[in-house]
Each structure stands twice: as structure tokens, then as C-alpha cells.
């Protein structure tokens, strides 16, 4: 039972079920059960223990201890010519539309390993605000003093090349290196999406067939996701790499401009992750409009249909796109 389901169960009315005691019929007098000595007596087969599900995908893990390990997170900067590494192993990816037609990605790893992740970039407010509820260990490449101060105040833990250069190599890192650098005792992340089971629709209302999702943001080419029905995944291009996702959540929000003065002056667009707004989601061959709400850093971002019920994406990896209110999002 996931944490969302546990909470709902605690709030629901109690249901008491009685179980009767099974009784066997008495054997007739003089009856003897005979077992052929040449064949072993049959034993009741023991049930094969099922593996727990990964909290960030809802899929069974490769080994039971994997479900209980701490998540890792890595900010990655992607331009049109970048070939990002490791995204195929990420359970969850947050994407902010950054300056100069780039993406600032926050890749989260928990259930799968990645031998190479990067290029690793600086920490930004969007990373801190997205990751606070997950409490991961973060590998990042420094950042402006104000951003580093926000990170330290958040209580999140991480490592930079300046802290331990052995964790990084040529602007890249790996899950093995990050888990080795992480302090002991880290807790697994909370579940962020309410995964559906077989036959559960993505939304309780306004569900539409979907084969293509387009996100058009001013200043760059549109991001297009297309559904591959044979593999049951959504496919897109990020930099020069092809990426796939079981589900894509598009959250519309305000962006503000942050002026950085040290070590040099620059202006950065920054998504306002706290609050609420319109949402569009696709998972499997279905799409739906809805709303999102995230009250604060240590609280979940709930994505709901237009009736106020949580969306139920299929188990698997997910991408969450933070798009400005001026963006045009279409499903067809």
C-alpha cells in the first residue's frame, strides 16, 4: 500500500470482516489414508513473495532493498546540441524552460542505476522547490551565492566537484558515485503520483484519445511528444537525445526573472513552482486537462482532473514540464 493509499485508508470508515473457522469432516471408522511409498507426499506450495514497488514509478523493483533506498537528483542543462546522458534511467524528470532556448532538467533516480549522468549543472531555485518533498541526495555543480544559500537553508544534502572531485568526471557523474558519497541513513522518497492499476482511466472525466502532445514556448522550437503504441511510451527529443516517458505532465505557471550579479551579471527565467494552475497530462493512449496545486516546498504537487480527483497515470517513469502561462499546449 503506498503512502497516499495509507492516508486514504486511515480516513475511511472502518470495515470489519468476520472469518469462520474451517472444520474437516470426521473420517469414517476404520478408514486409513494410504500414500504410495514411491511418491513423495505433496506439500502445499509456498507463495512466491512479490517485490515491492518503486515509490517514484509504481513498478516492481529489481530487488527488495532498492525500494527503500534514498533518491538521487542531478540538475542537467540541455541546449539543442547537447547529448544528455542518464535520462533513460531516471524515474522522474522535471523540466524548466530556461534562458537562451535551453532546458534546465532535474533528473531523479531511485529504482534504476545510471553509469553516466550529465552534463551536471548548477543548482537553481526550481531544483530546491521541486525536490524538497523527496529529500534526495543531490549532485550539482555549484551555483551563484544566492542559490547556494537557498540550498543550504533548505536542509537538502548534496555534493559538488569542489567537495569531492572523485564523484564527478568531465561534467558527468553516476548513481554509483553519488550513492557512495551520500550520508548513511537516507530515507526513500514519498510517492508523488497516484498510479492507476490495469483498467483505471487516467482521469475521471474529460478523457480524450491522445497520440501527440505539443508544447510551444516563445523563443524556441516546440517540444513534441508522440505516443508509441507498440512500446506504450511517449517519445520526444531533448537536445540530440531521444527520451521516453510513460506519462508526461504539463503544468502551466508564472515565470519570473531573476537577476544574478555574482560572479557575473545575468538574468534567468525561473518557474514559480508553488501555487496552482492549469495542467495537461498524457499517459498511455489517453490525455486529460486538469489542475495542479503545490502549497509549499515540503508538500506534494497534486495533479487533478477538472472534477478535483487525482489523476491516475500508468506506472512507469514520468516527465513533469513547467511551462510559462504564455505557452501553447495541445493534444491531438
N, C-alpha and C positions, 0 to 999 in steps of 0.2 A: 504494500500500500504506500503510495507516495505521500509526501507531506501535505499537498493540497487535499488529497482524499482523506487523510487522517483528520484534518481540521474539519472537513465537512461531516465526517462520521461523529466527531465529538459534539457537534452542534445538532445532530439529527436526533429525533425521539428514539428511546431505547426500544429494541425489539427482542423479546425473549422467546426462544425456541426450545421445546422440550424434546428430548431424545429418549425413546423407550429402550428397555433392556432386552436384547435378543435372547431367546430361550430355544434350546435344541430339544427335539422330541426324544423321549426315552427310548432306548434300544429294546427290542423285543427280548424276552428271556431266552438265553441260550445262544443269542446271535454273537458271532465273532467276526471282526473285520480281518480279512486276510490280505497281506501285502506280498507280492511276488518278490522273493529274496533276490532275484536277478535284476530288479529295477529299483533304484533309489526312491525313497518316499519323496513325493513332491513337496516343495516348500513354497510358501506364499512369496511371490517375488516382491522385493522392496522397491518402492517408488524411486525413480531417478531424481535426485534433488535438482530443482531448476535454479539457474543462475539468476541473481538479482539484476535489475535494470539499471542502466547508467542514468544518473539524475538529469543530465543535460540532453539526452537523446530519447530516453524511454525504451531503448533496445537492450537486450541481454548483453552483459559484459563477457569478455573472454575468460575471465577468472574472477571468482567471488571478491578477492581483496581489491580489485580495480574499482568497484562501485564505491568503496569507502575512502578512496584517496582524494587528496586536495586537488582542486583545479589549478591549471596554469594559464596565464594570459600573456600575450605578446602584442604590442602595437606595431602595425606594419604600414608603411607609406607606399602607395602604389600610383605610378604615373602610367601613361599609355604604353611606354616602352619597358616598364618593369615586368619581370617574371617572378611573381611572388612564390615562395616555397612554403609548403606545410599546410596550406589551406584545406587540402583534401582530407586531412586528419583531424581538423578542428570540429568539435561538437557544435560550436556556436560562434558566429561571426557578426559583430556589429560594424556597420559602415557609416562613416560620416563623410559628406561631400565637402572636401577641404579646398584650400586655395589652389589657384593655377591648374584647374582641371585635374586634381588628384583625389584619391580616396585615402582617408585615414581609417584603417581597419583595426579592430580589436578582436584578435583571434583567441578563443578559449578552448583549451584542451583538457580532457579529463578521462575519457574512456579509451582513447587511442593514442599511440605514440607517433612522433614525427622526428625523423632523423635530421631534418633541416627546416628551420623556420625563419622567414625574413623576407626582405631586409628589415631588421629591427629599427624602430624609430623612437622619437622622444615621447614621453608621457604627455597627455593632454587632458583637459578637464573632462572631455567626453569619456575617456577611459575610466577615470575615477568614478564618475557618476553611473556608468553602466555596470561596473564591476563590484561596487560596494556591497551589494547583497550576496554576491557569490564568494567573497573573501578568498580570491585566488592568490597564488604567488606569481609575481609579475616580472618578466624580463624586459627591460626597456633601456633606451639609450639616452639617459639624462633628460634635459629639457630646460626651458627658461626658469629662472629662480622662482617666479611666482607659481608656476606649475609644480615644481618640486616641493614647494612649501605646502601646496594643497594636497599633494600626495602624502606627505609626512603627517599632515593633520588628519587624514582620512583613516589612519590606523592600518592601511594596507601594507603588505610586505613585498619587497622586490629586490632585484639585483641589477646593477648596471655594469658595463665594461670597466668603469673606474673602480667598482667594488671588487670584481673578480673577473679578470680578463679571460680566464680559462673557460668561463661559461659561454663565451662568445668567440666567433671567428669570422672575419670578413663580413661584418654586419649581420651575421646569422647566429642562431642558437639551436638547441634541440630540447625535446622534452626530457631526455635522459640527463642532460646537463642541468636543466632547471630543477628537476626533482632532487638531484644530488645537492644543489645549492640551497634548497628550501629548508627552513627550520622543521624539526620534527613536531608532530602533533597537529598538523594542519587538518582541518575538517573538510568533508566533502561539501560541494555546493548544494544549495537548495534547488529544487526543480523550478524552472522558470516558465515552462509551457505545460498546459493541461492536455497531455497527449490522448488522442482517441484510441479506441480499440477497433477491431475489424467491424466494419459496418457503421461506425459512428460518423455522422457527417461533420464537416469542418465547422459549419455554423448551423444554428437552429432556425435561421430564416435568411432570405435574400441570397441563397446559394446559387451560383451560376457556373456553367461549364467554363473551363479555362485551359487555354493552350499556349497563351503568350501574355507576359507581363512586361510593360514598358514604363520606365521611369525617366522622364525628360527633365533635366535640371539645366537652368541657364548657364552658359559658359562652357559647355562641353557636350559631347555626343550622348545620346540616350543610352541608358543601361537596359538591355533587353534580356529577359529570361524566357526560355522556351521549354515546354514540357516534353520530355522524352517518355512516351507511354510504355515503351518496351522495358526501360530500366526504372520507371516510376520515379524519376527525379527531374528537377528543374535545372536547366543548364544556361550558363552565361559566360561572358568573357570579362576578366578582371586583369587589366594590363595585357600581357600577352598570354596569360594562362586561362585555360578553361576550368571553370569551377562548377560544382553541382551542389544542390540542396534538396532535401526532402520537402522543406517548407521555406517560403520567403514571406516575411512580414515587413510591410512598408508603413512606417509611422511618420505622419506629417507633423512638423513642429516649427516653431520660430527659430531662426538663427540670429545670433548677434555677432558683432565684430569685436575682436579682442586686439588691442594694440600692445605689442611686445616691444620693450625698449632695451632690454639687455638679453644677450650680449650685443645685439644689433637690432635696429628698428624693423619691424614688420607687422602686418595686420593679418589676423587669422579669422576665418569664419568659424563659429562654434555653435553646435546644436544645443538647444535648451531642452535637455532630456527630462527634466522634472515638469510635471503638469499633465495635460491631457490634450487629445486632438483626434483627428480622423485617422483611420487605418484601412489598409487594403492587404489582404492575405491570400496566398495560394498554397495549396498542399494537395498532392495527388492531382487529379484532373479537375479540381474544383477551386473556385475563388469566392471571396465574400468581402463586402465592405463592413467596417465596424468602427470602434473607438478604442483608443488606448489611454491608460492612466497610470502614472508613476508619481506618487506623492513626495517621495524623498529618496535619498541615496541608499538607505538600508531597507527599502521596501521594494517589492516586486513590481514590475511593469506588467499590468494585466491588459490583455488584448481581448476585447469582447465584440460580439456581433451587435447589430443595431437594436436588438432586444435586451441587451445588457447581460447576456450569458457568455461565459468564457468560450473562446474558440477552441476547437479540438483538432489540432494538426496531427498528421500521421507521425508515429515515432520515427526518429532519424535526425540528421543534422539540420540546423536552421540558420538562415541569414536574416538579420534584422537591419533594415535600411532606415536611417534617419534622414528624411528629405525635407527641404525647406517648403514653406507654405506656397511658394510660387511654382513649385514643381507640378508637372502634369503626369498623373499616374493612370494608366489604362489597362484593362484586362479584356482580352478577346479570345 
